[in-house]
Amino acid sequence: MHRGKGMKFVGDSRVPAVRKPNIPKDYSEYPGKTEAFWPNFLLKEWLVGAVFLIGFLSLTVAHEPPLERIADPTDTGYIPLPDWYFLFLYQLLKYSYAAGPYTIIGALVIPGLGFGALMLAPFLDRGPERKPSKRPIATGLMLLGVASVFYLTWESVDQTDWELKEQQGAIVAEAEIDKESEGYLLYQEKGCIGCHGENLEGTPAGKALVDNGLEVDQISDIAVNGQGGMPAGMFEGSEEELQKLSEFISEVTSK
């Protein structure tokens, strides 16, 4: 018998006789369980996004932004404070092991390890389980991270002097000042500028002198005897200098 004549070849049953392209079934074959990505799914997503965008814009229009006064490079007493969602990183930089010569640890190393672990989580934990109780390592690390963020944020809020924060960033009225006048030169010479600012706008160390409503005699009395957070004996000079300084402050703040 010659090869190929009178013989039938039976193919392997594991190999389909007819090759079909590996294309997933259409969504219409799963009624009630799925839907078309375009336009059904995207339309719903756009509608939800539009609602949140309108709500956000409404809040923006209804509430004025918490702006502070123009930045003053000469104000060395100003203490910057980040927004609330960065307070935990700000608090981290206050600890000795992450501040000073070790600032790079608090600014880059520790946050880098935390956020890097989140990015690598799908590759580090590849187990089939999805319940948190059956993934103790991943669940424990996540709870530790969340607890750390909450604790550091709370510590930062608790340690911040919010009244001082509002005072140092408050927008105050500006006065027209002749910086060549004798009164302003005395204002600089006697050290008043260090606490009350270059334009009498105030600093964290001293209140604003603009629109204080004080008379010349009252200003002289406060300069000598002190008031509130200002101790007595701060002014060191003659009676004539005190009179000129008080007249200058009264004249400027009454404009």
C-alpha positions in Angstrom: 0.0 0.0 0.0 1.4 3.3 -1.0 1.6 6.1 1.5 -1.5 8.3 1.4 -3.7 5.9 -0.4 -6.5 4.3 1.5 -5.4 5.9 4.8 -7.2 8.5 6.9 -5.4 10.8 9.3 -7.2 11.5 12.5 -6.3 14.9 14.0 -5.5 15.4 17.7 -8.8 16.1 19.5 -7.1 18.8 21.5 -6.5 20.9 18.4 -9.7 22.4 17.0 -10.3 21.6 13.3 -11.5 25.1 12.7 -9.4 28.0 13.9 -11.5 30.9 15.2 -10.0 34.3 16.0 -9.7 35.1 19.8 -12.1 37.9 19.9 -14.2 38.5 23.1 -17.9 38.3 22.8 -20.0 41.4 22.1 -21.5 43.1 25.2 -25.0 42.4 23.7 -24.5 38.7 24.5 -24.5 39.5 28.2 -27.8 41.3 28.7 -28.1 43.2 32.0 -24.5 42.5 32.9 -22.5 44.9 30.8 -22.8 47.9 28.5 -20.9 49.5 25.6 -17.9 51.6 26.7 -18.8 54.2 24.0 -21.1 56.1 24.4 -23.0 54.5 27.4 -20.2 54.3 30.0 -18.4 57.4 29.0 -21.6 59.4 29.0 -22.2 58.5 32.6 -18.7 59.3 33.6 -18.9 62.7 31.9 -22.2 63.5 33.7 -20.7 62.7 37.1 -17.6 64.7 36.4 -19.7 67.7 35.2 -21.7 67.7 38.4 -18.6 67.7 40.6 -17.0 70.4 38.4 -20.1 72.7 38.8 -20.1 72.1 42.5 -16.4 72.9 42.8 -16.8 76.1 40.7 -19.8 77.1 42.9 -17.8 76.8 46.1 -15.0 78.8 44.4 -17.3 81.6 43.6 -19.1 81.6 47.0 -16.0 81.6 49.2 -13.1 84.1 48.8 -9.7 82.5 48.6 -7.7 82.8 51.9 -5.1 85.1 50.5 -2.3 86.7 52.5 -0.4 89.9 52.1 2.3 90.3 49.5 5.4 88.4 50.3 8.0 90.4 52.1 11.6 89.0 51.8 12.7 91.2 54.7 10.2 89.7 57.1 12.4 87.1 58.8 9.7 86.4 61.4 7.2 85.0 58.9 6.6 81.3 59.4 5.3 79.6 56.3 2.7 76.8 56.7 1.7 74.4 53.9 -1.9 73.4 53.1 -3.6 70.8 55.3 -2.8 67.8 53.0 1.0 68.4 53.4 0.9 69.0 57.1 2.1 65.5 57.9 5.3 66.1 55.8 5.8 69.5 57.4 5.5 67.9 60.9 8.0 65.2 59.9 10.7 67.8 59.3 10.4 69.0 63.0 11.9 65.8 64.4 15.6 65.6 65.1 16.2 62.5 63.0 14.6 64.3 59.9 15.7 67.9 60.4 18.8 70.0 60.3 21.7 67.9 58.7 19.2 65.1 58.2 16.6 67.1 56.3 17.0 64.9 53.2 15.7 61.9 55.3 12.5 63.7 56.2 12.1 65.4 52.8 13.0 62.6 50.4 13.9 59.3 52.0 10.9 58.6 54.3 8.3 59.9 51.9 10.0 58.2 49.0 9.8 54.8 50.8 6.2 55.4 51.6 5.0 56.4 48.2 7.4 53.9 46.5 5.8 51.1 48.5 2.3 52.1 47.2 3.6 52.0 43.6 5.2 48.6 44.1 2.3 47.1 46.1 0.8 45.2 43.1 4.2 43.6 42.4 5.2 42.9 46.0 1.9 41.3 47.0 0.7 39.0 44.2 -1.3 36.5 46.3 -4.8 35.4 45.1 -6.6 36.5 48.2 -8.5 39.8 48.2 -9.9 39.9 51.7 -7.9 42.2 54.0 -8.0 39.6 56.8 -6.2 37.1 54.6 -3.5 39.6 53.6 -2.1 40.6 57.0 1.2 42.1 55.8 -0.3 44.4 53.1 -3.2 45.3 55.4 -0.9 46.1 58.3 1.4 48.3 56.2 -1.5 50.2 54.8 -3.0 50.8 58.3 0.4 51.8 59.6 0.7 54.4 56.8 -2.8 55.8 57.2 -2.3 56.0 61.0 1.1 57.8 60.6 -0.4 60.4 58.2 -3.3 61.1 60.6 -1.1 61.3 63.7 1.5 63.6 62.1 -1.3 65.9 60.7 -2.9 66.1 64.2 0.4 66.9 65.8 1.1 69.7 63.3 -2.4 71.2 63.8 -2.0 71.0 67.6 1.4 72.7 67.6 0.5 75.5 65.3 -0.4 78.9 66.7 -3.4 79.7 64.4 -4.0 83.2 65.8 -0.4 84.1 65.0 -0.7 82.5 61.6 -3.7 84.7 60.7 -2.0 87.8 62.1 1.2 87.4 60.2 -0.5 86.9 56.9 -3.3 89.4 57.4 -3.8 92.0 54.7 -3.6 95.4 56.3 -4.0 98.9 55.0 -0.9 100.6 53.6 0.1 104.1 54.5 2.0 106.6 52.5 5.3 106.9 54.2 8.1 109.4 53.5 11.1 107.2 54.2 13.4 110.1 54.0 11.7 112.0 56.9 13.3 112.4 60.3 10.5 110.5 62.0 11.0 107.4 59.7 14.8 107.5 60.3 14.2 107.5 64.0 11.7 104.6 63.5 14.6 102.7 61.9 17.3 103.8 64.3 15.4 102.9 67.5 14.6 99.4 66.2 10.8 99.8 65.8 11.1 98.5 62.2 12.1 95.1 63.4 8.8 94.4 65.2 6.4 96.6 63.4 7.6 96.2 59.8 9.1 98.4 57.1 5.7 100.0 56.3 4.2 99.8 59.8 2.2 96.8 58.7 3.2 94.7 61.7 5.0 91.3 62.0 4.6 88.2 64.2 6.7 90.1 66.8 4.6 93.3 66.8 1.2 94.5 65.9 0.4 96.8 62.9 0.6 100.5 63.6 -1.6 101.5 60.6 -5.1 102.7 61.6 -4.4 102.3 65.3 -6.4 105.4 66.3 -3.9 106.5 68.9 -3.0 110.0 69.7 0.6 111.3 70.0 0.6 111.2 73.9 -0.7 107.6 73.8 1.9 106.5 71.4 4.6 108.1 73.6 3.3 106.4 76.7 3.2 102.9 75.0 6.7 103.4 73.7 8.0 104.0 77.2 5.7 101.9 79.4 4.8 99.2 77.0 1.4 97.6 76.3 0.2 94.0 75.7 3.1 92.0 74.2 5.4 95.0 74.1 7.5 95.3 77.3 8.4 98.6 79.0 11.6 100.3 78.3 11.9 99.4 74.6 12.4 103.0 73.5 15.9 104.3 74.2 16.3 108.0 73.3 15.6 111.5 74.4 12.3 113.2 75.0 12.7 115.2 71.8 13.3 112.0 69.7 10.3 110.3 71.4 8.1 113.3 70.5 9.2 113.3 66.9 8.7 109.5 66.6 5.3 109.6 68.1 4.2 112.5 65.8 5.5 110.6 62.8 3.5 107.4 63.7 0.4 109.4 64.5 0.7 111.4 61.3 1.2 108.4 59.1 -1.5 106.3 60.6 -4.1 109.0 60.5 -3.9 109.4 56.7 
